[in-house]
Amino acid sequence: MWGPLSVLAQRLDFLSSSPNPRPTVLVLGSGWGAHAFVSALDHKQYRVQVLSPHGVRLNQPALIHNFPNFQDPPITHFNPSVVQIQDKAIQLKEDSKIVQGHKGPYSYDYLVIATGSEAYDFKVKGVQEHCLLCKTDTDMKQIQQALKTKNAILMGAGPTGIELACKLESEGVQIRILEATPTLLPGFSEAMRQRVAAYLAIREIPVQTGNPVQSITKDSIILKNGQIPSKDSTLIWTCGIQPVPFVRQLTGGGPLTVDPFLCYKKEIYALGDSVKGWPPTAQNARQQGLWLAQHFNGGFNNNNAYQYHERGRILDLTYAIFLEQGGIVWHIPYFLTPLVRWYMK
């Protein structure tokens, strides 16, 4: 949908070029990190191209919050001078400084990888065949269509799994949660885990922890200790994420390793879920995007490495909001949800 405008912008940029043309920054992705970076970048210094398959900024908590009344994810709008290209990056050619896409090659002077992540099945047999995922708007629509039985088993007791379980329960779905680790909400404080566990008990949403899924068949979930019949249940998998294929082929499987200045290799930077070492959250991706833009704007002379500042973690449990900050948990009135989310950006 951006093709003609992209070609026009490239030609206009060529006509207005000077003896010292602006270096081209190619940004892969249009999510929270990419949007923050491009918005804060000095476009008088750099010519910017954004390469993205869909051009939308997915907000997973909002997708769950709005279930089952879906809205199309918002298109990420950039500065009018930005060349937006709807294509998918498939290969990086470092020597020639080119990213190969399905539709053609794209050259760069600086590359920023902000491609986000996708659902990960941990190579558990049967997940792809028998489970629905929960990462995109398409996934949520498939969950809606499958829940005619009003009975679901949700695998994964992280924030996505807990929020989705509460939302489905509010829609009349009988749901249970399975978690491989000994506790729900890995990575959260003990106070948060206890508060949420008590709340789930009030909602009568059972959680079984410490029993990893070994495989999934047409009729059963095979656990490390025992199995659960699943023939008449909708199975939903929310157990993890992984980098997109473009990143995985660079690393052999995992996220990118960057230096304290978010540099992956010479003139190649990365942020958000594409890199390891920081929380895979929109909050971190946005902070990295803003920091990296200032690093570019200052001529890469910033001697202060990127530091993530935790503003808190929020769980939207449909009828209750819990905010964790510094190990302290607050129960926030539900009508203040928009204000809390704005503060945490």
Backbone torsions as a table, in degrees:
resi	resn	phi	psi	omega
1	MET	NA	-13.3	-179.0
2	TRP	-102.5	-4.8	-170.8
3	GLY	-50.3	-58.9	-177.3
4	PRO	-59.8	-40.8	-179.8
5	LEU	-66.0	-37.0	179.8
6	SER	-63.4	-44.2	179.6
7	VAL	-62.6	-43.4	179.7
8	LEU	-61.8	-44.4	-178.6
9	ALA	-63.2	-39.0	179.1
10	GLN	-62.9	-40.1	-178.8
11	ARG	-69.9	-40.5	178.6
12	LEU	-64.4	-38.9	178.5
13	ASP	-64.1	-37.0	178.7
14	PHE	-65.3	-43.5	-177.8
15	LEU	-64.8	-31.2	-177.0
16	SER	-97.0	11.9	-174.8
17	SER	-69.3	152.3	-179.1
18	SER	-115.7	174.3	178.3
19	PRO	-58.6	-25.1	177.2
20	ASN	-118.6	76.8	-176.0
21	PRO	-64.2	153.4	177.7
22	ARG	-66.6	138.4	175.5
23	PRO	-66.0	147.4	-179.0
24	THR	-89.6	126.4	173.7
25	VAL	-104.9	117.0	177.6
26	LEU	-99.7	120.0	-178.7
27	VAL	-107.4	124.8	177.8
28	LEU	-98.7	113.1	-179.8
29	GLY	116.1	157.7	179.7
30	SER	-136.5	26.6	-179.6
31	GLY	-85.3	-157.7	-174.5
32	TRP	-61.4	-45.7	-179.2
33	GLY	-66.3	-45.9	179.2
34	ALA	-62.0	-43.5	-179.2
35	HIS	-62.4	-44.0	179.6
36	ALA	-63.8	-42.8	-179.3
37	PHE	-62.9	-51.8	-176.3
38	VAL	-65.1	-36.8	-178.7
39	SER	-67.5	-34.4	-176.7
40	ALA	-92.4	-10.5	-178.1
41	LEU	-71.1	144.6	177.1
42	ASP	-79.8	105.2	-175.7
43	HIS	-76.8	-6.6	172.3
44	LYS	-77.9	-22.1	179.2
45	GLN	-94.0	-28.0	-171.9
46	TYR	-131.9	145.7	170.2
47	ARG	-95.7	125.5	-169.1
48	VAL	-114.9	132.6	171.1
49	GLN	-122.6	136.8	177.1
50	VAL	-115.9	121.2	179.8
51	LEU	-108.4	118.1	-176.0
52	SER	-149.4	139.6	-179.9
53	PRO	-64.0	-35.3	-173.5
54	HIS	-127.0	-24.4	179.0
55	GLY	74.9	19.7	-179.7
56	VAL	-113.5	153.5	177.3
57	ARG	-106.8	104.4	-177.0
58	LEU	-78.2	137.0	177.1
59	ASN	-123.7	95.5	-173.3
60	GLN	-59.0	-45.6	177.1
61	PRO	-58.8	-36.3	179.1
62	ALA	-68.6	-36.3	177.1
63	LEU	-61.1	-42.3	178.9
64	ILE	-69.6	-43.9	-178.5
65	HIS	-58.6	-38.7	-176.2
66	ASN	-86.6	-4.4	-179.9
67	PHE	-59.6	134.8	0.5
68	PRO	-97.1	16.7	-178.6
69	ASN	-95.1	84.2	-172.5
70	PHE	-79.7	148.0	168.3
71	GLN	-124.3	149.4	177.4
72	ASP	-61.5	137.9	177.8
73	PRO	-56.4	144.9	-177.5
74	PRO	-67.6	136.4	173.3
75	ILE	-68.1	136.9	178.3
76	THR	-79.7	115.6	-179.1
77	HIS	-97.2	130.2	-178.9
78	PHE	-114.3	175.5	172.6
79	ASN	-51.9	138.3	-178.3
80	PRO	-55.8	-22.6	-179.5
81	SER	-78.7	-10.5	-177.9
82	VAL	-76.1	132.4	174.9
83	VAL	-86.3	113.8	-179.5
84	GLN	-101.4	126.5	-175.7
85	ILE	-122.6	123.6	179.0
86	GLN	-90.6	97.1	-179.2
87	ASP	-161.5	166.9	-178.2
88	LYS	-115.5	126.8	177.9
89	ALA	-70.8	132.8	-178.3
90	ILE	-124.2	-18.8	-178.0
91	GLN	-157.2	142.4	176.2
92	LEU	-108.3	126.5	176.3
93	LYS	-111.6	91.0	-172.1
94	GLU	-63.9	-41.3	-175.3
95	ASP	-60.8	-38.4	-179.9
96	SER	-97.9	0.7	-179.7
97	LYS	53.9	56.2	-178.6
98	ILE	-134.0	137.8	168.7
99	VAL	-104.4	124.3	179.2
100	GLN	-90.2	127.6	175.3
101	GLY	-112.1	177.0	177.7
102	HIS	-63.3	-34.4	-174.7
103	LYS	-93.2	-11.6	-179.9
104	GLY	159.1	179.8	178.9
105	PRO	-89.3	151.2	179.9
106	TYR	-133.9	119.6	-178.1
107	SER	-89.1	160.0	-178.9
108	TYR	-152.0	158.0	165.8
109	ASP	-98.1	-39.3	173.6
110	TYR	-129.0	140.6	179.7
111	LEU	-118.2	134.0	175.5
112	VAL	-121.5	115.4	-178.2
113	ILE	-94.3	112.4	-179.8
114	ALA	-136.3	52.3	-170.0
115	THR	-85.5	-2.9	176.1
116	GLY	73.1	-148.3	-174.6
117	SER	-146.1	172.8	175.6
118	GLU	-136.4	168.1	-179.2
119	ALA	-63.7	148.8	-178.6
120	TYR	-127.5	133.5	-177.3
121	ASP	-98.8	3.5	-178.8
122	PHE	53.8	24.2	178.4
123	LYS	60.2	27.5	175.5
124	VAL	-76.6	123.9	-176.9
125	LYS	-63.0	129.2	175.0
126	GLY	99.6	-10.6	-178.7
127	VAL	-63.4	-49.3	-177.1
128	GLN	-65.0	-32.5	-176.9
129	GLU	-81.1	-32.6	-168.4
130	HIS	-121.7	-5.5	-176.7
131	CYS	-115.3	153.1	169.2
132	LEU	-97.3	143.8	179.5
133	LEU	-95.8	172.0	-179.2
134	CYS	-141.1	80.9	-178.7
135	LYS	-135.6	-36.2	-173.9
136	THR	-123.0	174.1	176.4
137	ASP	-65.0	-34.0	176.6
138	THR	-63.0	-41.6	177.2
139	ASP	-59.0	-44.3	-177.5
140	MET	-65.6	-37.3	177.9
141	LYS	-66.3	-36.9	177.4
142	GLN	-67.2	-37.4	176.2
143	ILE	-63.1	-43.2	179.0
144	GLN	-59.5	-44.5	-178.0
145	GLN	-68.8	-28.1	-175.6
146	ALA	-85.8	-15.1	-171.2
147	LEU	-86.6	35.0	177.2
148	LYS	-72.2	-23.4	179.9
149	THR	-77.5	-16.1	-177.1
150	LYS	56.7	33.1	178.7
151	ASN	-144.3	123.1	-175.1
152	ALA	-141.3	149.0	171.9
153	ILE	-118.6	122.3	-175.7
154	LEU	-109.7	125.6	-179.1
155	MET	-103.3	118.5	-178.1
156	GLY	119.0	115.2	-179.0
157	ALA	-109.7	36.4	169.9
158	GLY	-81.2	-172.5	-178.0
159	PRO	-59.7	-39.9	178.9
160	THR	-63.4	-46.8	-179.2
161	GLY	-62.6	-43.3	-179.0
162	ILE	-65.7	-45.0	179.8
163	GLU	-63.4	-43.6	-179.4
164	LEU	-66.6	-39.6	179.0
165	ALA	-60.1	-44.1	179.9
166	CYS	-66.1	-38.2	179.4
167	LYS	-65.8	-44.7	-179.7
168	LEU	-65.5	-38.9	178.0
169	GLU	-62.0	-36.7	178.9
170	SER	-68.9	-19.2	177.4
171	GLU	-94.4	11.8	176.2
172	GLY	87.4	13.3	179.7
173	VAL	-87.8	131.6	173.8
174	GLN	-82.6	117.3	-169.3
175	ILE	-134.0	148.4	172.7
176	ARG	-133.5	154.7	-175.3
177	ILE	-119.0	135.3	174.2
178	LEU	-114.5	134.5	-179.6
179	GLU	-134.2	132.0	-176.6
180	ALA	-71.6	-37.2	-176.5
181	THR	-80.4	168.7	-176.6
182	PRO	-68.6	-11.3	-176.0
183	THR	-143.6	157.5	173.2
184	LEU	-78.3	164.4	178.1
185	LEU	50.4	57.5	175.4
186	PRO	-56.0	136.4	180.0
187	GLY	94.8	-15.2	176.2
188	PHE	-90.3	165.7	179.7
189	SER	-70.2	159.1	177.7
190	GLU	-62.3	-36.5	178.6
191	ALA	-61.9	-41.6	178.9
192	MET	-65.9	-43.1	-179.8
193	ARG	-61.5	-42.3	-179.3
194	GLN	-66.4	-42.1	-179.7
195	ARG	-64.0	-43.5	-178.3
196	VAL	-69.4	-40.3	178.0
197	ALA	-60.1	-41.8	178.1
198	ALA	-64.7	-38.7	-179.9
199	TYR	-67.5	-40.9	178.0
200	LEU	-63.7	-35.7	177.6
201	ALA	-64.3	-39.5	176.6
202	ILE	-62.9	-39.7	179.1
203	ARG	-77.5	-4.7	-179.5
204	GLU	59.7	45.2	174.2
205	ILE	-107.0	105.6	-176.6
206	PRO	-72.7	142.3	178.0
207	VAL	-126.7	124.3	176.4
208	GLN	-109.9	117.4	-177.1
209	THR	-110.0	166.7	173.6
210	GLY	67.8	27.5	-179.1
211	ASN	-142.1	85.5	-173.8
212	PRO	-62.3	147.8	173.7
213	VAL	-76.5	128.1	179.2
214	GLN	-94.3	-40.6	178.1
215	SER	-164.6	166.0	-179.6
216	ILE	-132.4	129.8	177.8
217	THR	-112.6	-176.7	-179.5
218	LYS	-61.6	-31.7	-173.3
219	ASP	-118.7	-7.4	-172.8
220	SER	-147.3	154.4	168.3
221	ILE	-105.8	116.0	-178.8
222	ILE	-89.5	116.7	-179.2
223	LEU	-101.5	169.0	176.4
224	LYS	-59.3	-38.2	177.8
225	ASN	-123.2	89.0	177.2
226	GLY	99.8	-169.7	177.7
227	GLN	-150.6	161.4	-177.5
228	ILE	-126.0	127.3	174.3
229	PRO	-63.1	138.0	-176.0
230	SER	-137.5	14.3	-173.2
231	LYS	-57.7	-40.6	-175.2
232	ASP	-103.0	18.5	-177.5
233	SER	-115.9	148.6	168.5
234	THR	-82.9	127.0	-178.0
235	LEU	-101.7	128.7	-177.2
236	ILE	-125.1	129.1	-175.5
237	TRP	-110.4	118.3	179.0
238	THR	-129.8	31.9	-166.3
239	CYS	-82.1	-13.4	-178.8
240	GLY	176.5	174.8	178.7
241	ILE	-132.3	163.4	175.5
242	GLN	-145.8	159.0	176.3
243	PRO	-62.1	159.1	178.6
244	VAL	-70.5	163.2	-176.3
245	PRO	-54.0	-36.5	-179.8
246	PHE	-56.7	-42.5	180.0
247	VAL	-74.8	-40.9	-176.8
248	ARG	-61.9	-33.0	179.6
249	GLN	-72.9	-21.2	176.4
250	LEU	-77.4	-30.3	-173.0
251	THR	-109.0	-12.3	-174.5
252	GLY	86.8	9.8	175.0
253	GLY	149.4	-43.7	-172.2
254	GLY	-101.3	-168.7	177.9
255	PRO	-73.5	168.0	-179.4
256	LEU	-76.2	148.6	172.3
257	THR	-101.5	123.1	-179.3
258	VAL	-119.3	162.5	176.1
259	ASP	-81.9	178.7	-177.8
260	PRO	-61.3	-10.7	179.2
261	PHE	-106.5	20.1	176.6
262	LEU	64.8	23.0	179.6
263	CYS	-94.3	125.7	178.8
264	TYR	-87.2	-52.6	173.6
265	LYS	-144.6	177.0	-177.2
266	LYS	-54.2	121.5	177.1
267	GLU	64.8	19.1	174.5
268	ILE	-127.1	122.6	-178.7
269	TYR	-120.2	160.7	-179.0
270	ALA	-148.5	154.3	-179.1
271	LEU	-155.6	171.2	177.3
272	GLY	72.0	-148.0	-177.7
273	ASP	-67.4	-9.2	179.3
274	SER	-73.1	-18.2	-175.9
275	VAL	-119.2	159.3	178.1
276	LYS	-106.5	159.0	177.5
277	GLY	113.9	-12.7	179.4
278	TRP	-134.5	162.2	-179.9
279	PRO	-60.3	136.2	178.5
280	PRO	-80.3	65.9	-176.2
281	THR	-124.6	159.5	175.7
282	ALA	-63.1	-34.1	179.9
283	GLN	-59.8	-45.9	178.8
284	ASN	-68.7	-43.6	-178.9
285	ALA	-59.0	-42.5	-179.6
286	ARG	-65.4	-43.3	178.8
287	GLN	-63.4	-40.6	178.3
288	GLN	-65.0	-40.8	179.1
289	GLY	-61.0	-44.8	179.6
290	LEU	-65.7	-43.0	-179.7
291	TRP	-63.7	-44.6	-177.1
292	LEU	-65.4	-36.2	177.4
293	ALA	-61.7	-42.8	178.2
294	GLN	-66.4	-33.4	176.9
295	HIS	-63.8	-43.1	175.8
296	PHE	-64.5	-47.7	-176.0
297	ASN	-61.4	-31.1	-179.0
298	GLY	-89.4	13.4	177.8
299	GLY	72.2	25.5	178.3
300	PHE	62.6	29.1	-179.1
301	ASN	-101.0	8.6	179.4
302	ASN	-71.8	120.5	179.8
303	ASN	-92.0	-3.7	-179.5
304	ASN	-97.7	114.5	-177.4
305	ALA	-65.0	159.2	178.4
306	TYR	-63.3	135.8	174.9
307	GLN	-131.0	131.7	178.6
308	TYR	-84.4	135.0	179.4
309	HIS	-114.8	106.9	-178.7
310	GLU	-70.9	119.9	177.5
311	ARG	-98.2	0.5	179.9
312	GLY	120.7	162.4	177.0
313	ARG	-122.2	135.1	-176.3
314	ILE	-117.8	140.0	173.3
315	LEU	-120.0	121.3	177.1
316	ASP	-95.9	101.8	-175.4
317	LEU	-103.3	34.4	172.6
318	THR	73.4	-57.2	178.8
319	TYR	-107.6	0.7	-178.6
320	ALA	-149.8	148.3	176.3
321	ILE	-121.3	127.5	176.1
322	PHE	-116.8	131.6	178.5
323	LEU	-119.4	125.3	176.9
324	GLU	-108.8	129.6	177.1
325	GLN	-148.0	119.1	179.6
326	GLY	62.9	30.8	179.4
327	GLY	83.7	-4.2	178.8
328	ILE	-101.4	139.8	-176.9
329	VAL	-115.4	131.1	175.5
330	TRP	-116.0	142.8	171.7
331	HIS	-97.1	108.8	-172.7
332	ILE	-94.5	134.6	173.5
333	PRO	-54.0	136.9	-170.6
334	TYR	-60.6	-34.3	-176.8
335	PHE	-69.1	-10.7	178.4
336	LEU	-92.7	5.4	-178.4
337	THR	-52.4	-48.9	-179.5
338	PRO	-59.1	-37.5	-179.8
339	LEU	-67.3	-40.8	179.7
340	VAL	-64.5	-43.1	-179.6
341	ARG	-64.7	-36.8	178.3
342	TRP	-64.3	-42.6	-179.2
343	TYR	-63.2	-35.9	-173.7
344	MET	-81.8	-3.0	179.5
345	LYS	-64.9	NA	NA
